Amino acid sequence: MTAAEQYVAAAYLIVFALVLAYVLIISTKLRRLEQALQDLLAQEATTDEPVLEEPTQRPAPEREQRVAVEAQPQ
């Protein structure tokens, strides 16, 4: 193996290791998120109050809020 081939092989190994680390980190975060969701759903099942509520009304975008404020009589 030439020196250039060794550098290319090392670069591929480094990239592979970085991708593997990224996948492991994301899978750990996903596992934690799923556990938190299960905890919330279990809490909701034991109480009558919903833990995850849907918003009743969407907040107006900033532009619509400015127009509404400017349109108010003074």
C-alpha angles and dihedrals in degrees: 000000000000124000091254092054090050091053091049091049090049091049091051091049092050092049090047091051092049093050090048091050090049092051091049092050093049092047090051091051091047091051091051091048092050090049092050091050091050090051091051092048091048090050090049091050092055095048132049093228117089113242095197108047128188113231110254094213131019112239112246116254116256093256093054090048091054092049091049091050093048092048094057114107116246 
